[in-house]
C-alpha cells in the first residue's frame, strides 16, 4: 500500500504518529537524518579504535625499552623483565576496558550496515534482524556494555597481547638461563623469594592467559573478524 503524503494524511493519523516513524521505510533511500546518524557513529567508532591502537603502541614501546635495557649488559637483573610483564598486564586491562566501549559503537555501526545498507544493496537477502529498529532504539535510550571484561581480555590476548607475553617470557627464560653464571632455579630468585616459586608463578600466570584466550565460549562482541571468513566474499 502506498504511503500517505504529509498533506494527504488525516489530522487524527498525524496526531498519533510517533516521532521517527517512517524515517527509513523499505521503499525509501536513507534519509538525511539516517546518513548523519551513520556518519556520527562511524566517527565514534574510529575514535575508540584509535584509543585501542594507542594503548597497544605504548605496550610495544614499553616492552621494547625493557628488553633493550635488560639485555644491554651482563649485570642487568632479570626481574626488570618481570616488571615489563606487569606493565603489559596493566596495558591489557586498560585496553580491554576500552575495547568494551569500542564494541558498543561498532555494534551500532554494524546494525546500520547490516539492516539498512546491506538490505538496500540486496533486498532479496532479507533483513539480518527484523527487530533492529527496536533494538537500536533501546540502545540509544539506555546504552550498556555488551560484552564482559573477560571476553574483552580474551579478544586482546588473541590479537596481540598473548604474543607479547610469549616474547617477554622467552626473553626472561633466556636471561635467567644464559646471561648468568648461576644455575636455575637459583638464577630466577628475587631477593629472599626462591627461584622455583618465582618460576612457578610466572608459568601459572602465562597458562591462565592462554586458557582465557583459547577456551571455548559464545562470543558476544559485535561482528568480530574471524579467520574462518577469510576470502568468503571475494
C-alpha positions in Angstrom: 0.0 0.0 0.0 1.3 3.4 -0.9 2.4 5.6 1.9 0.3 8.7 2.6 2.0 12.0 1.9 2.0 14.6 4.7 -0.7 16.7 3.0 -3.0 13.7 2.4 -2.6 12.4 5.9 -5.7 12.6 8.1 -5.1 15.1 11.0 -6.0 12.3 13.5 -3.4 10.0 12.0 -0.7 12.6 12.2 -1.6 13.3 15.8 -0.9 9.7 16.8 2.1 9.2 14.5 5.3 8.6 16.6 8.3 10.8 16.1 10.8 9.0 13.8 8.2 6.6 12.4 8.8 6.0 8.7 12.3 7.5 8.9 13.5 4.8 6.6 10.7 2.8 5.0 11.6 -0.1 2.7 10.8 1.9 -0.4 12.8 4.9 0.7 16.5 5.7 0.3 18.5 6.5 3.5 17.2 9.9 4.8 19.5 12.8 5.6 18.9 12.1 9.3 20.0 8.5 8.9 23.1 9.5 6.9 24.2 11.9 9.6 23.5 9.3 12.3 25.6 6.8 10.5 28.4 9.3 9.9 28.4 10.2 13.6 28.6 6.5 14.7 31.5 5.9 12.3 33.3 8.8 13.9 32.8 7.5 17.4 33.9 4.0 16.3 37.0 5.4 14.7 37.9 7.4 17.8 37.7 4.4 20.1 39.7 2.3 17.5 42.4 4.9 17.7 42.4 4.7 21.5 42.9 1.0 21.3 45.8 1.4 18.9 47.5 4.0 21.1 47.4 1.6 24.1 48.9 -1.2 22.0 51.6 1.2 20.7 52.6 2.2 24.3 52.6 -1.5 25.3 55.0 -2.4 22.5 57.2 0.7 23.3 57.5 -0.2 27.0 58.2 -3.8 26.1 61.0 -2.8 23.7 62.5 -0.4 26.2 62.5 -3.1 28.9 64.1 -5.7 26.7 66.7 -3.2 25.4 67.8 -2.2 28.9 67.5 -5.8 30.3 69.9 -7.2 27.7 72.3 -4.2 27.5 74.7 -5.6 30.0 75.6 -8.8 31.9 74.7 -7.4 35.3 71.1 -6.3 34.5 68.7 -8.0 36.9 66.2 -10.4 35.4 63.3 -9.1 37.3 63.3 -5.9 35.2 61.7 -8.2 32.5 59.1 -9.3 35.1 58.3 -5.6 35.7 57.8 -5.3 32.0 55.4 -8.2 32.1 53.5 -6.4 34.9 53.3 -3.3 32.8 52.0 -5.3 29.8 49.3 -6.7 32.1 48.2 -3.2 33.1 48.0 -2.2 29.5 46.0 -5.3 28.7 43.4 -4.5 31.3 43.3 -0.9 30.2 42.9 -1.9 26.6 40.2 -4.5 27.4 38.1 -1.8 29.1 38.5 0.4 26.0 37.6 -2.5 23.8 34.3 -2.8 25.6 33.5 0.8 24.7 34.7 0.3 21.2 32.4 -2.7 20.8 29.4 -0.6 21.8 29.9 1.9 18.9 30.9 -0.8 16.4 27.7 -2.6 17.3 25.6 0.4 16.3 27.6 0.8 13.0 27.2 -2.9 12.2 23.5 -2.8 12.9 23.0 0.1 10.4 25.3 -1.6 7.8 23.5 -5.0 8.0 19.9 -3.8 8.2 20.0 -0.6 6.1 22.8 -0.5 3.6 23.2 -4.3 3.0 19.4 -4.6 2.7 19.4 -1.7 0.3 22.1 -3.2 -1.9 20.4 -6.7 -2.0 16.8 -6.7 -0.6 16.4 -10.4 -1.7 18.7 -11.5 1.1 16.2 -10.1 3.7 16.8 -8.3 6.9 19.5 -9.6 9.3 17.4 -8.6 12.3 13.7 -7.8 11.7 13.6 -6.0 15.1 16.7 -4.0 14.5 14.9 -0.6 15.0 13.6 -1.6 18.4 17.0 -2.9 19.4 18.8 0.2 18.2 16.2 2.5 19.8 16.6 0.7 23.1 20.4 1.0 22.9 20.2 4.8 22.3 17.8 5.1 25.2 19.9 3.1 27.6 23.5 2.5 26.4 25.0 -0.6 28.1 28.3 -2.5 27.7 27.6 -5.6 25.6 30.5 -7.9 26.5 32.1 -9.0 29.7 35.6 -7.9 30.8 36.8 -11.5 30.4 35.7 -11.7 26.8 37.3 -8.3 26.1 40.6 -9.6 27.6 40.4 -12.7 25.5 40.0 -10.7 22.3 43.0 -8.5 23.1 45.1 -11.6 24.1 44.3 -13.2 20.8 45.0 -10.1 18.7 48.3 -9.0 20.2 49.0 -9.5 24.0 49.5 -13.2 24.1 52.3 -12.8 21.5 53.8 -10.0 23.6 53.6 -12.1 26.8 55.2 -15.0 24.9 58.1 -12.8 23.8 58.6 -11.5 27.3 58.5 -15.0 28.8 61.0 -16.2 26.3 63.3 -13.3 27.0 63.1 -13.9 30.7 63.9 -17.6 30.3 66.9 -16.7 28.2 68.0 -14.1 30.7 68.0 -16.5 33.7 69.5 -19.4 31.7 72.2 -17.8 29.5 73.0 -14.4 31.0 74.2 -15.5 34.4 76.8 -17.9 35.9 74.3 -19.1 38.5 72.3 -22.2 37.6 68.5 -22.4 37.6 66.4 -22.2 39.8 68.7 -20.0 41.9 69.2 -17.6 39.0 65.4 -17.0 39.0 65.2 -15.9 42.6 64.3 -12.4 43.6 65.7 -11.5 47.0 64.5 -14.0 49.5 61.9 -15.4 47.1 63.1 -18.8 45.8 63.6 -19.1 42.1 61.4 -22.2 41.9 58.5 -20.2 43.4 59.1 -17.3 41.0 59.2 -19.6 38.0 56.0 -21.4 39.1 54.1 -18.1 39.5 55.2 -16.8 36.1 54.4 -20.1 34.3 51.0 -20.3 36.1 50.0 -16.8 35.1 51.0 -17.4 31.5 48.9 -20.6 31.4 46.0 -18.6 32.8 46.4 -16.1 29.9 46.5 -18.9 27.4 43.4 -20.5 28.9 41.4 -17.2 28.8 42.4 -16.7 25.1 41.6 -20.1 23.8 38.8 -21.6 25.9 35.5 -22.2 24.0 32.9 -19.6 24.6 29.9 -17.8 23.0 31.5 -14.7 21.6 29.2 -11.6 22.1 31.4 -9.0 20.5 29.6 -7.5 17.6 30.9 -9.0 14.3 34.5 -9.5 15.4 36.6 -10.6 12.4 37.3 -14.3 12.4 39.8 -16.2 10.3 37.2 -18.7 9.1 35.7 -15.9 7.0 38.9 -15.1 5.1 38.1 -14.8 1.4 34.5 -15.7 1.8 33.0 -12.8 -0.2 35.9 -12.2 -2.6 
